Amino acid sequence: MHSVPKVILEDPDDDVGLTTVISGKAEYIVSGDKHLLKIACYEKAQIVSVNQFIQIVAKL
């Protein structure tokens, strides 16, 4: 189990979601959370809105 990073100072509960990037080796986090979207990237994962993700997938 990875420790919870301290990244989102405004809303520490959001930090728990960032652990999925590490453990799941995620390429994307799809979220509507303004704090996560504000950082845009964590580790190697892009943090995008649902609409952004739909555009990304449509290009595949």
N, CA, C and O atoms as CSV, one atom per row, in Angstrom:
chain,resi,resn,atom,element,x,y,z
A,1,MET,N,N,0.847,-1.189,0.000
A,1,MET,CA,C,0.000,0.000,0.000
A,1,MET,C,C,0.884,1.240,0.000
A,1,MET,O,O,1.829,1.348,0.781
A,2,HIS,N,N,0.562,2.159,-0.878
A,2,HIS,CA,C,1.306,3.415,-0.964
A,2,HIS,C,C,0.749,4.415,0.042
A,2,HIS,O,O,-0.439,4.394,0.365
A,3,SER,N,N,1.606,5.273,0.521
A,3,SER,CA,C,1.124,6.319,1.410
A,3,SER,C,C,0.389,7.371,0.587
A,3,SER,O,O,0.610,7.504,-0.616
A,4,VAL,N,N,-0.476,8.106,1.248
A,4,VAL,CA,C,-1.260,9.133,0.567
A,4,VAL,C,C,-0.390,10.372,0.396
A,4,VAL,O,O,0.126,10.912,1.376
A,5,PRO,N,N,-0.225,10.828,-0.854
A,5,PRO,CA,C,0.588,12.025,-1.085
A,5,PRO,C,C,-0.132,13.266,-0.562
A,5,PRO,O,O,-1.358,13.282,-0.447
A,6,LYS,N,N,0.624,14.277,-0.254
A,6,LYS,CA,C,0.046,15.551,0.168
A,6,LYS,C,C,0.257,16.550,-0.974
A,6,LYS,O,O,1.269,17.247,-1.040
A,7,VAL,N,N,-0.737,16.594,-1.871
A,7,VAL,CA,C,-0.630,17.401,-3.081
A,7,VAL,C,C,-1.665,18.519,-3.106
A,7,VAL,O,O,-1.339,19.665,-3.419
A,8,ILE,N,N,-2.902,18.192,-2.781
A,8,ILE,CA,C,-4.007,19.145,-2.858
A,8,ILE,C,C,-4.220,19.757,-1.473
A,8,ILE,O,O,-4.961,19.209,-0.657
A,9,LEU,N,N,-3.593,20.854,-1.218
A,9,LEU,CA,C,-3.678,21.469,0.106
A,9,LEU,C,C,-5.081,21.984,0.420
A,9,LEU,O,O,-5.508,21.972,1.574
A,10,GLU,N,N,-5.809,22.446,-0.633
A,10,GLU,CA,C,-7.149,22.989,-0.427
A,10,GLU,C,C,-8.168,21.917,-0.058
A,10,GLU,O,O,-9.174,22.216,0.585
A,11,ASP,N,N,-7.916,20.664,-0.459
A,11,ASP,CA,C,-8.856,19.577,-0.211
A,11,ASP,C,C,-8.093,18.260,-0.102
A,11,ASP,O,O,-8.010,17.508,-1.073
A,12,PRO,N,N,-7.538,17.980,1.070
A,12,PRO,CA,C,-6.706,16.778,1.253
A,12,PRO,C,C,-7.405,15.463,0.909
A,12,PRO,O,O,-6.731,14.480,0.601
A,13,ASP,N,N,-8.746,15.419,0.953
A,13,ASP,CA,C,-9.452,14.200,0.568
A,13,ASP,C,C,-9.177,13.835,-0.886
A,13,ASP,O,O,-9.221,12.659,-1.246
A,14,ASP,N,N,-8.894,14.823,-1.722
A,14,ASP,CA,C,-8.581,14.553,-3.130
A,14,ASP,C,C,-7.270,13.789,-3.275
A,14,ASP,O,O,-7.068,13.075,-4.258
A,15,ASP,N,N,-6.395,13.936,-2.312
A,15,ASP,CA,C,-5.103,13.249,-2.377
A,15,ASP,C,C,-5.264,11.729,-2.419
A,15,ASP,O,O,-4.443,11.032,-3.015
A,16,VAL,N,N,-6.306,11.224,-1.794
A,16,VAL,CA,C,-6.540,9.779,-1.785
A,16,VAL,C,C,-6.709,9.272,-3.217
A,16,VAL,O,O,-6.203,8.203,-3.558
A,17,GLY,N,N,-7.409,10.023,-4.048
A,17,GLY,CA,C,-7.593,9.634,-5.443
A,17,GLY,C,C,-6.291,9.564,-6.209
A,17,GLY,O,O,-6.169,8.794,-7.161
A,18,LEU,N,N,-5.331,10.350,-5.809
A,18,LEU,CA,C,-4.040,10.345,-6.502
A,18,LEU,C,C,-3.259,9.063,-6.254
A,18,LEU,O,O,-2.362,8.725,-7.026
A,19,THR,N,N,-3.588,8.348,-5.189
A,19,THR,CA,C,-2.910,7.074,-4.953
A,19,THR,C,C,-3.239,6.058,-6.041
A,19,THR,O,O,-2.474,5.121,-6.266
A,20,THR,N,N,-4.371,6.237,-6.717
A,20,THR,CA,C,-4.734,5.321,-7.807
A,20,THR,C,C,-3.767,5.447,-8.969
A,20,THR,O,O,-3.536,4.481,-9.696
A,21,VAL,N,N,-3.207,6.617,-9.146
A,21,VAL,CA,C,-2.221,6.819,-10.212
A,21,VAL,C,C,-1.005,5.948,-9.968
A,21,VAL,O,O,-0.489,5.307,-10.883
A,22,ILE,N,N,-0.559,5.932,-8.737
A,22,ILE,CA,C,0.637,5.167,-8.389
A,22,ILE,C,C,0.355,3.669,-8.446
A,22,ILE,O,O,1.073,2.920,-9.109
A,23,SER,N,N,-0.685,3.242,-7.754
A,23,SER,CA,C,-0.944,1.803,-7.672
A,23,SER,C,C,-1.499,1.229,-8.963
A,23,SER,O,O,-1.231,0.071,-9.284
A,24,GLY,N,N,-2.261,2.005,-9.704
A,24,GLY,CA,C,-2.865,1.504,-10.931
A,24,GLY,C,C,-2.106,1.848,-12.192
A,24,GLY,O,O,-2.495,1.452,-13.291
A,25,LYS,N,N,-1.010,2.594,-12.031
A,25,LYS,CA,C,-0.222,3.032,-13.186
A,25,LYS,C,C,-1.108,3.695,-14.240
A,25,LYS,O,O,-0.993,3.428,-15.437
A,26,ALA,N,N,-1.987,4.561,-13.761
A,26,ALA,CA,C,-2.967,5.223,-14.619
A,26,ALA,C,C,-2.303,6.214,-15.570
A,26,ALA,O,O,-1.315,6.866,-15.233
A,27,GLU,N,N,-2.871,6.304,-16.752
A,27,GLU,CA,C,-2.437,7.310,-17.715
A,27,GLU,C,C,-3.309,8.553,-17.623
A,27,GLU,O,O,-2.875,9.655,-17.958
A,28,TYR,N,N,-4.550,8.363,-17.165
A,28,TYR,CA,C,-5.499,9.467,-17.038
A,28,TYR,C,C,-6.271,9.346,-15.738
A,28,TYR,O,O,-6.540,8.244,-15.259
A,29,ILE,N,N,-6.620,10.483,-15.177
A,29,ILE,CA,C,-7.638,10.571,-14.144
A,29,ILE,C,C,-8.728,11.430,-14.759
A,29,ILE,O,O,-8.477,12.565,-15.163
A,30,VAL,N,N,-9.945,10.887,-14.832
A,30,VAL,CA,C,-11.073,11.628,-15.388
A,30,VAL,C,C,-11.891,12.121,-14.210
A,30,VAL,O,O,-12.391,11.328,-13.413
A,31,SER,N,N,-12.024,13.436,-14.107
A,31,SER,CA,C,-12.645,14.016,-12.922
A,31,SER,C,C,-13.321,15.338,-13.242
A,31,SER,O,O,-12.973,16.021,-14.205
A,32,GLY,N,N,-14.288,15.678,-12.418
A,32,GLY,CA,C,-14.901,16.990,-12.476
A,32,GLY,C,C,-14.453,17.847,-11.306
A,32,GLY,O,O,-14.925,18.972,-11.137
A,33,ASP,N,N,-13.550,17.322,-10.505
A,33,ASP,CA,C,-13.086,18.023,-9.310
A,33,ASP,C,C,-12.153,19.170,-9.690
A,33,ASP,O,O,-11.133,18.962,-10.346
A,34,LYS,N,N,-12.513,20.375,-9.274
A,34,LYS,CA,C,-11.750,21.563,-9.682
A,34,LYS,C,C,-10.313,21.554,-9.162
A,34,LYS,O,O,-9.411,22.065,-9.826
A,35,HIS,N,N,-10.095,20.973,-7.976
A,35,HIS,CA,C,-8.739,20.943,-7.435
A,35,HIS,C,C,-7.840,20.010,-8.234
A,35,HIS,O,O,-6.689,20.338,-8.521
A,36,LEU,N,N,-8.373,18.842,-8.593
A,36,LEU,CA,C,-7.587,17.912,-9.396
A,36,LEU,C,C,-7.332,18.470,-10.791
A,36,LEU,O,O,-6.215,18.387,-11.303
A,37,LEU,N,N,-8.365,19.036,-11.403
A,37,LEU,CA,C,-8.207,19.593,-12.756
A,37,LEU,C,C,-7.186,20.732,-12.772
A,37,LEU,O,O,-6.492,20.942,-13.767
A,38,LYS,N,N,-7.106,21.453,-11.671
A,38,LYS,CA,C,-6.175,22.572,-11.582
A,38,LYS,C,C,-4.717,22.112,-11.664
A,38,LYS,O,O,-3.883,22.819,-12.231
A,39,ILE,N,N,-4.396,20.938,-11.106
A,39,ILE,CA,C,-3.003,20.492,-11.177
A,39,ILE,C,C,-2.677,19.850,-12.528
A,39,ILE,O,O,-1.512,19.780,-12.917
A,40,ALA,N,N,-3.720,19.376,-13.253
A,40,ALA,CA,C,-3.611,18.901,-14.641
A,40,ALA,C,C,-2.783,17.633,-14.863
A,40,ALA,O,O,-3.018,16.908,-15.830
A,41,CYS,N,N,-1.829,17.359,-13.991
A,41,CYS,CA,C,-0.972,16.198,-14.191
A,41,CYS,C,C,-0.408,15.776,-12.837
A,41,CYS,O,O,-0.056,16.609,-12.002
A,42,TYR,N,N,-0.332,14.454,-12.643
A,42,TYR,CA,C,0.286,13.928,-11.437
A,42,TYR,C,C,1.065,12.688,-11.827
A,42,TYR,O,O,0.546,11.791,-12.492
A,43,GLU,N,N,2.319,12.652,-11.403
A,43,GLU,CA,C,3.225,11.608,-11.865
A,43,GLU,C,C,3.204,11.669,-13.393
A,43,GLU,O,O,3.543,12.706,-13.964
A,44,LYS,N,N,2.818,10.589,-14.066
A,44,LYS,CA,C,2.746,10.624,-15.529
A,44,LYS,C,C,1.308,10.632,-16.026
A,44,LYS,O,O,1.074,10.494,-17.227
A,45,ALA,N,N,0.339,10.790,-15.126
A,45,ALA,CA,C,-1.074,10.762,-15.501
A,45,ALA,C,C,-1.598,12.167,-15.752
A,45,ALA,O,O,-1.343,13.092,-14.981
A,46,GLN,N,N,-2.332,12.305,-16.844
A,46,GLN,CA,C,-3.014,13.557,-17.133
A,46,GLN,C,C,-4.338,13.565,-16.380
A,46,GLN,O,O,-5.018,12.542,-16.301
A,47,ILE,N,N,-4.700,14.707,-15.833
A,47,ILE,CA,C,-5.979,14.855,-15.141
A,47,ILE,C,C,-6.863,15.688,-16.047
A,47,ILE,O,O,-6.571,16.851,-16.324
A,48,VAL,N,N,-7.956,15.075,-16.509
A,48,VAL,CA,C,-8.804,15.704,-17.516
A,48,VAL,C,C,-10.273,15.616,-17.114
A,48,VAL,O,O,-10.660,14.792,-16.285
A,49,SER,N,N,-11.078,16.482,-17.717
A,49,SER,CA,C,-12.522,16.434,-17.515
A,49,SER,C,C,-13.107,15.327,-18.394
A,49,SER,O,O,-12.421,14.773,-19.252
A,50,VAL,N,N,-14.366,15.020,-18.168
A,50,VAL,CA,C,-15.039,14.006,-18.982
A,50,VAL,C,C,-15.022,14.423,-20.449
A,50,VAL,O,O,-14.722,13.606,-21.320
A,51,ASN,N,N,-15.340,15.680,-20.730
A,51,ASN,CA,C,-15.353,16.156,-22.116
A,51,ASN,C,C,-13.975,16.050,-22.766
A,51,ASN,O,O,-13.861,15.656,-23.927
A,52,GLN,N,N,-12.949,16.395,-22.031
A,52,GLN,CA,C,-11.585,16.262,-22.561
A,52,GLN,C,C,-11.258,14.812,-22.867
A,52,GLN,O,O,-10.655,14.510,-23.897
A,53,PHE,N,N,-11.654,13.912,-21.972
A,53,PHE,CA,C,-11.365,12.497,-22.173
A,53,PHE,C,C,-12.103,11.947,-23.399
A,53,PHE,O,O,-11.546,11.155,-24.158
A,54,ILE,N,N,-13.335,12.364,-23.583
A,54,ILE,CA,C,-14.094,11.940,-24.764
A,54,ILE,C,C,-13.368,12.374,-26.034
A,54,ILE,O,O,-13.290,11.608,-26.994
A,55,GLN,N,N,-12.842,13.583,-26.045
A,55,GLN,CA,C,-12.088,14.058,-27.210
A,55,GLN,C,C,-10.824,13.245,-27.426
A,55,GLN,O,O,-10.469,12.940,-28.564
A,56,ILE,N,N,-10.145,12.892,-26.349
A,56,ILE,CA,C,-8.921,12.083,-26.447
A,56,ILE,C,C,-9.243,10.719,-27.037
A,56,ILE,O,O,-8.557,10.256,-27.949
A,57,VAL,N,N,-10.280,10.077,-26.523
A,57,VAL,CA,C,-10.655,8.740,-26.989
A,57,VAL,C,C,-11.126,8.781,-28.444
A,57,VAL,O,O,-10.854,7.863,-29.217
A,58,ALA,N,N,-11.823,9.835,-28.802
A,58,ALA,CA,C,-12.326,9.958,-30.179
A,58,ALA,C,C,-11.190,10.028,-31.190
A,58,ALA,O,O,-11.374,9.665,-32.352
A,59,LYS,N,N,-10.030,10.486,-30.768
A,59,LYS,CA,C,-8.888,10.593,-31.672
A,59,LYS,C,C,-8.128,9.270,-31.849
A,59,LYS,O,O,-7.270,9.164,-32.726
A,60,LEU,N,N,-8.437,8.266,-31.023
A,60,LEU,CA,C,-7.737,6.984,-31.104
A,60,LEU,C,C,-8.167,6.175,-32.310
A,60,LEU,O,O,-7.669,5.069,-32.520
